[in-house]
Amino acid sequence: MKSFKIAGIEIKSKYVGAPLAGYSSLPMRKLDFSYGSYLNYTEMTSCNALNYHNSKTDAMLPLEKEEGLLALQLFGSDLETVIKAIKYIESKAVYDFLDFNLGCPAKKVLKQGSGSYLLQDKDYLYKLMRNIVITSSKPVICKMRLGFNSIEGVEIASILEQAGVQAICVHGRTTKELFMGEVHYDEIRKIKDRVSIPVIANGNIGINNIEQVEQITNADAFMIGREAIGYPKIFEDLINKEEGREIRKKNFLEQEECFKKHIELACKEKDELGACILLRGVAAAYFKGLENMKELRMKLVTCSSKEEYYSALNEYKKKNFI
């Protein structure tokens, strides 16, 4: 299994768990770690909310050492606000890397001048990132896009490296392209050829195209996002493929076992009702692509307790396995 290093810290697998809003909570990270992702990200966290000591935002902070390496991802735009938030999380949170988001294309983030909006003003981008690097006691990494309206990935990556950023994750589209169209893996390769810091490739990467993406980008590592929702076993599959081992076909019983682990972890993290309502967003994904799943998936998105989830699963098994 190939590894890579960020700031001299070894990451034992080159397959990284993405920061996914609404998904990358502690339970999902624990599952990803258990299947072979040695670096995972928290959900994107607002610097503004941190400075107001918002209870929901504080609840997202990792307070204990996790099974693998963790990147805590922040977003913001105002320099003083960002620096204040970094000092706050250093007094509370436990993490290994500080990631600053320069890639989010969501309108509500762009309206705040944050996320990939920051890619437009190169001078301010350097000033902001240089101050973040100086302030943070942890190695600083960034998740970026290729540009805002046009492709400027090489220039942006060079600025980040000059500012002292220790690694970059590149989503191979511009902000304007959102999540549509082909990913420009060739542009990620241009960045990899220009900078000396590690480059993590991101954008529509899965088991079916990983070899092609690796060949085109020559990236140090690969970030897995939507493919891991409801299928944390993707990390094990990627490692098995890398090492020439057989990849087991996705099946109901394995997915059920993994989903039950997710349920238990989620209910341990917060109250059962709140956890089970949040799980509706991922429940159906666990059984996506399997045959005869429509009725079960429809039931799973209405469950409000462990008992209801387990009852729906057991009912399906009685009809199909007994």
ROMIFI-130649 format. One line per 3 residues: number of its first residue (from 1); for each residue y negated, x, z of C-alpha. Coordinates in pm, 1 decimal, m for minus. Layout:
NUM> Y:X:Z; ...
//
This chain:
1> 0.0:0.0:0.0; m330.5:150.2:m111.3; m614.0:179.8:136.9
4> m984.3:258.7:108.3; m1259.9:375.7:341.7; m1606.5:253.5:432.3
7> m1822.8:498.5:627.4; m1508.6:696.9:709.1; m1330.6:391.7:852.9
10> m993.5:332.7:686.6; m908.8:m17.0:568.0; m533.2:m31.2:520.9
13> m529.2:m281.7:234.4; m759.4:m311.5:m65.8; m754.0:m693.3:m52.6
16> m1045.1:m834.5:144.5; m1105.1:m1185.1:281.7; m1431.8:m1336.3:157.8
19> m1708.7:m1502.9:360.6; m1656.6:m1869.2:273.8; m1898.5:m2124.6:416.9
22> m1702.3:m2384.7:609.7; m1376.7:m2191.6:587.2; m1399.4:m1832.2:717.5
25> m1375.2:m1927.1:1082.6; m1163.4:m1743.4:1339.2; m842.2:m1941.2:1261.2
28> m858.5:m1859.4:889.4; m937.4:m1494.5:962.0; m637.6:m1472.5:1195.5
31> m410.4:m1608.5:925.1; m556.6:m1374.1:662.6; m505.9:m1076.5:893.7
34> m145.4:m1180.6:959.3; m69.5:m1178.4:586.1; m218.6:m837.6:512.5
37> m595.3:m860.5:476.3; m725.2:m580.2:699.3; m1094.0:m656.2:639.3
40> m1236.2:m1007.0:669.4; m1587.7:m1149.8:682.5; m1743.6:m1409.7:908.0
43> m1915.5:m1706.5:754.3; m2273.6:m1636.9:645.5; m2496.9:m1659.1:954.4
46> m2868.3:m1737.8:954.7; m3103.8:m1484.8:1114.4; m3353.9:m1764.3:1179.4
49> m3094.9:m1973.6:1363.2; m2981.3:m1673.3:1567.8; m3335.9:m1608.3:1685.3
52> m3372.3:m1969.8:1795.3; m3043.4:m1926.6:1984.6; m2899.9:m2224.0:1800.3
55> m2581.2:m2324.6:1984.2; m2383.4:m2397.0:1666.5; m2478.9:m2060.4:1522.5
58> m2400.9:m1874.7:1845.3; m2058.1:m2041.1:1847.0; m1983.6:m1874.2:1511.7
61> m2031.1:m1523.0:1650.7; m1713.2:m1320.5:1711.1; m1699.5:m1237.7:2082.2
64> m1371.3:m1046.3:2097.8; m1204.7:m775.2:1891.2; m998.3:m929.9:1613.9
67> m663.4:m822.6:1468.1; m824.1:m633.0:1182.3; m1165.6:m506.2:1079.3
70> m1448.5:m756.7:1068.3; m1775.6:m772.2:877.0; m2037.7:m997.8:1035.4
73> m2248.0:m1142.3:754.1; m2615.1:m1229.2:801.0; m2872.6:m1380.7:569.6
76> m3248.5:m1391.3:598.0; m3565.4:m1270.3:428.1; m3843.4:m1189.0:674.1
79> m3809.7:m829.9:794.3; m3907.0:m890.2:1157.9; m3679.1:m1192.2:1182.3
82> m3382.9:m1000.4:1041.0; m3434.5:m699.8:1269.9; m3466.9:m926.1:1574.4
85> m3140.6:m1103.5:1477.1; m2956.8:m771.9:1442.6; m3063.1:m668.9:1791.6
88> m2947.3:m1005.8:1922.6; m2599.5:m990.7:1767.8; m2554.1:m633.8:1888.8
91> m2596.6:m763.0:2244.0; m2337.8:m1040.4:2198.8; m2095.4:m1001.6:1908.7
94> m1794.3:m779.1:1842.5; m1760.5:m658.5:1483.8; m1707.6:m342.8:1275.9
97> m1952.1:m375.0:985.5; m2283.0:m552.9:941.1; m2291.1:m726.7:604.2
100> m2617.8:m852.9:460.6; m2598.2:m1128.1:201.9; m2771.5:m1066.8:m129.8
103> m2542.3:m1290.3:m330.3; m2566.2:m1652.4:m219.8; m2702.8:m1874.2:m502.8
106> m2725.2:m2197.5:m298.6; m3060.0:m2375.2:m338.9; m3113.9:m2420.5:35.6
109> m3073.8:m2043.3:83.0; m3290.4:m1949.0:m215.0; m3569.7:m2178.1:m88.0
112> m3584.8:m1957.9:222.5; m3629.6:m1649.7:5.4; m3283.6:m1534.5:114.5
115> m2949.3:m1455.8:m47.0; m2971.7:m1351.1:m409.5; m3341.8:m1446.1:m418.6
118> m3408.3:m1102.5:m269.5; m3276.3:m929.2:m582.1; m3601.8:m1008.1:m766.1
121> m3837.8:m782.1:m567.6; m3684.6:m434.3:m579.7; m3948.5:m267.9:m361.7
124> m3906.5:m522.4:m83.0; m3529.4:m510.0:m123.0; m3533.1:m136.7:m53.5
127> m3771.5:m174.2:242.1; m3563.4:m453.1:396.5; m3228.6:m279.9:352.5
130> m3360.8:57.4:470.7; m3485.3:m101.0:793.3; m3156.7:m286.9:841.6
133> m2964.9:40.3:804.0; m3193.2:215.9:1054.2; m3166.8:m69.9:1305.8
136> m2794.0:m139.0:1292.3; m2554.7:62.7:1507.1; m2273.8:m45.6:1273.3
139> m2226.9:62.5:911.4; m2421.1:m168.8:681.1; m2259.1:m319.2:374.3
142> m2387.0:m579.2:126.6; m2253.0:m861.7:m84.2; m2461.3:m888.8:m401.0
145> m2476.5:m1048.3:m743.6; m2548.2:m873.8:m1071.9; m2905.7:m998.0:m1069.0
148> m3110.3:m1316.2:m1045.9; m3180.2:m1433.3:m1402.5; m3050.0:m1129.8:m1587.0
151> m2801.4:m850.1:m1529.4; m2953.1:m564.3:m1328.7; m2648.1:m468.8:m1124.7
154> m2664.5:m93.5:m1169.5; m3030.3:m75.6:m1066.1; m2974.8:m299.9:m762.6
157> m2664.9:m110.9:m649.0; m2849.7:220.8:m680.2; m3134.6:87.9:m463.3
160> m2886.4:m23.1:m197.6; m2714.8:314.8:m198.3; m3051.4:490.9:m164.2
163> m3134.9:264.9:129.9; m2822.2:385.6:309.8; m2585.8:94.8:250.2
166> m2227.2:218.2:295.2; m2043.9:m18.1:58.0; m2120.6:m305.7:m176.6
169> m1925.2:m612.5:m276.3; m2027.6:m730.1:m622.3; m1983.7:m1086.2:m745.4
172> m1973.8:m1040.9:m1120.9; m2225.9:m1308.9:m1212.8; m2602.1:m1355.0:m1187.0
175> m2763.4:m1616.3:m963.1; m2845.2:m1823.7:m1272.1; m2475.8:m1834.0:m1365.7
178> m2374.6:m1968.5:m1022.2; m1993.1:m1992.2:m1030.7; m1963.8:m2089.0:m1397.1
181> m1844.2:m1899.4:m1699.9; m1669.2:m1567.4:m1729.7; m1706.7:m1303.0:m1460.6
184> m1864.6:m981.8:m1593.9; m1602.6:m740.8:m1466.9; m1729.9:m478.1:m1711.8
187> m2065.0:m480.2:m1529.3; m1888.1:m416.9:m1198.8; m1731.5:m112.2:m1369.0
190> m2077.5:15.4:m1465.3; m2181.7:m7.8:m1100.2; m1865.7:167.5:m987.1
193> m1934.9:450.9:m1233.0; m2293.9:490.3:m1108.6; m2271.1:481.6:m727.1
196> m2072.6:700.5:m489.9; m2018.5:435.8:m220.3; m1716.1:199.9:m227.2
199> m1736.1:m101.5:m456.7; m1549.3:m423.9:m382.1; m1503.6:m650.9:m685.1
202> m1547.0:m1025.9:m639.9; m1529.4:m1334.6:m857.5; m1228.6:m1545.8:m963.6
205> m975.1:m1284.1:m855.4; m615.6:m1389.9:m789.4; m252.9:m1295.3:m835.4
208> m257.2:m1368.7:m1209.6; m544.2:m1138.7:m1305.3; m554.9:m871.5:m1033.8
211> m408.6:m598.7:m1256.7; m656.7:m673.7:m1535.4; m952.0:m681.4:m1293.7
214> m844.0:m352.2:m1137.0; m811.0:m189.0:m1477.1; m1152.9:m308.4:m1596.7
217> m1355.1:m250.9:m1277.8; m1182.0:51.4:m1123.6; m1308.6:m97.7:m795.5
220> m1205.6:39.0:m458.4; m1106.1:m305.4:m330.3; m1095.5:m671.7:m428.4
223> m1239.8:m970.0:m245.4; m1032.7:m1286.9:m245.9; m1221.1:m1612.4:m192.3
226> m1119.1:m1955.7:m312.1; m761.1:m1841.9:m385.3; m710.6:m1790.1:m10.9
229> m821.7:m2141.1:91.3; m502.8:m2312.0:205.0; m301.4:m2010.0:92.8
232> m352.7:m1704.4:316.0; m18.9:m1577.8:184.9; m214.3:m1464.6:m124.5
235> m276.3:m1133.2:54.8; 95.9:m1076.0:106.2; 159.3:m1170.3:m257.5
238> m99.0:m918.1:m379.2; 49.7:m640.4:m167.1; 401.0:m725.6:m287.5
241> 283.2:m721.6:m648.7; 111.6:m386.7:m595.7; 431.4:m239.3:m452.2
244> 662.4:m392.3:m712.3; 832.1:m640.3:m481.2; 928.2:m996.3:m569.2
247> 668.0:m1264.0:m501.3; 817.8:m1574.6:m344.9; 721.5:m1897.2:m515.9
250> 492.4:m2126.2:m317.5; 696.7:m2398.6:m146.7; 636.9:m2692.3:84.9
253> 817.7:m2566.4:395.5; 633.3:m2232.1:403.0; 301.6:m2406.2:344.5
256> 376.3:m2658.4:617.2; 455.9:m2379.3:864.4; 133.7:m2196.9:778.7
259> m74.1:m2514.4:799.8; 69.1:m2593.1:1143.1; m33.7:m2243.5:1258.4
262> m382.4:m2318.3:1127.1; m391.7:m2647.2:1317.5; m289.8:m2482.0:1644.5
265> m537.5:m2197.2:1604.0; m820.5:m2437.8:1519.6; m748.9:m2661.4:1819.4
268> m736.4:m2358.4:2045.0; m1080.5:m2248.7:1924.6; m1256.4:m2582.4:1980.0
271> m1192.7:m2942.3:2089.3; m907.2:m3115.7:1908.3; m1113.9:m3391.2:1747.0
274> m1376.9:m3152.3:1612.8; m1114.3:m2904.5:1494.4; m903.8:m3168.4:1319.9
277> m1200.9:m3320.9:1140.8; m1300.6:m2976.6:1011.3; m941.5:m2915.4:901.5
280> m967.7:m3204.9:656.7; m1158.2:m2968.1:428.9; m865.1:m2729.5:400.2
283> m561.7:m2952.1:467.4; m511.4:m3076.8:111.7; m552.5:m2722.2:m25.6
286> m237.3:m2612.2:155.4; m28.9:m2836.1:m70.9; m223.6:m2800.4:m394.0
289> m3.7:m2724.3:m693.8; 317.2:m2852.8:m537.9; 498.1:m3151.6:m687.1
292> 476.4:m3505.6:m550.8; 186.1:m3428.7:m315.8; m72.8:m3694.6:m399.2
295> 14.2:m3938.3:m117.4; 42.3:m3665.4:146.0; m281.3:m3495.5:45.1
298> m467.5:m3827.0:61.6; m338.7:m3885.0:415.9; m426.7:m3535.8:534.4
301> m796.3:m3577.9:456.2; m817.2:m3872.1:699.8; m646.7:m3717.5:1004.7
304> m835.3:m3681.0:1333.1; m568.6:m3535.1:1565.2; m273.8:m3297.2:1570.4
307> m44.0:m3595.6:1610.8; m177.0:m3756.7:1293.7; m134.7:m3434.3:1094.2
310> 219.8:m3378.6:1220.1; 311.2:m3743.1:1163.4; 194.5:m3726.1:800.4
313> 395.3:m3409.3:742.4; 707.5:m3548.2:906.2; 684.0:m3870.1:706.6
316> 667.6:m3670.6:385.5; 971.7:m3462.4:486.2; 1177.3:m3772.6:571.1
319> 1108.9:m3913.8:226.6; 1173.5:m3592.7:36.0; 1406.8:m3366.8:235.5
322> 1635.9:m3598.9:433.4
//
